[in-house]
Amino acid sequence: MVTLAIQLDDRLADVIRTLAAAQERSESEIVSEALEIYTEDKRPAPQGVGKYHSGKTDTSENARPILREAVKGGRWP
């Protein structure tokens, strides 16, 4: 486990304190969970995304399931 110091504005610090109290969890747990969720959505796209045409018109609408299957199949990190 690594300790990381961050600076928050007063409003955000109050929101985190309120969430932690309401959920009976530590502020650190709240921030760690939020960062985990944020970083899951920020993974880089596989090489070549947008470079080729599949002939399908719903690819962007189904991107998450398509990528999920690629991960399961070992075709994407």
C-alpha positions in Angstrom: 0.0 0.0 0.0 1.3 3.5 -0.9 0.5 6.7 0.9 -0.4 9.6 -1.5 -0.9 13.2 -0.3 -3.5 15.2 -2.3 -4.9 18.7 -2.0 -8.7 19.2 -2.2 -10.8 22.3 -2.2 -13.1 22.7 0.8 -16.2 21.7 -1.0 -14.8 18.4 -2.2 -13.2 17.6 1.2 -16.7 18.1 2.8 -18.3 15.8 0.3 -15.8 13.1 1.0 -16.1 13.5 4.8 -19.9 13.3 4.5 -19.8 10.2 2.3 -17.3 8.5 4.6 -19.5 9.3 7.7 -22.7 8.1 6.0 -21.1 4.9 4.8 -19.1 4.3 8.0 -15.9 4.1 6.0 -12.7 6.0 6.0 -12.1 9.0 3.8 -9.2 7.1 2.3 -11.5 4.3 1.2 -13.9 6.7 -0.4 -11.1 8.4 -2.4 -9.4 5.0 -3.3 -12.7 3.7 -4.6 -13.4 6.8 -6.7 -9.9 6.6 -8.2 -10.4 3.0 -9.0 -13.6 3.7 -10.8 -12.1 6.7 -12.6 -9.1 4.8 -13.8 -11.1 1.8 -15.1 -12.8 4.2 -17.6 -9.4 5.8 -18.7 -7.6 2.7 -19.9 -6.0 3.3 -23.3 -7.8 1.9 -26.3 -6.2 -1.0 -28.2 -3.9 -0.1 -31.0 -5.7 0.4 -34.2 -9.1 1.4 -32.7 -10.8 3.6 -35.3 -8.3 2.7 -38.0 -10.3 -0.1 -39.6 -13.9 -0.4 -40.8 -15.9 -3.5 -39.7 -18.9 -2.7 -41.8 -21.1 -2.6 -38.7 -22.9 0.6 -37.8 -23.4 -0.1 -34.0 -19.8 -0.6 -33.0 -19.6 2.6 -31.0 -22.8 1.8 -29.1 -21.4 -1.7 -28.3 -17.8 -0.7 -27.5 -17.8 -1.8 -23.9 -19.2 -5.3 -24.6 -16.8 -5.7 -27.5 -13.8 -4.6 -25.4 -14.9 -6.8 -22.5 -14.9 -9.8 -24.8 -11.5 -8.8 -26.2 -10.1 -8.8 -22.6 -11.7 -12.2 -21.8 -10.2 -13.6 -25.0 -6.8 -12.2 -24.3 -6.8 -9.9 -27.3 -6.5 -6.7 -25.2 -4.5 -6.0 -22.0 
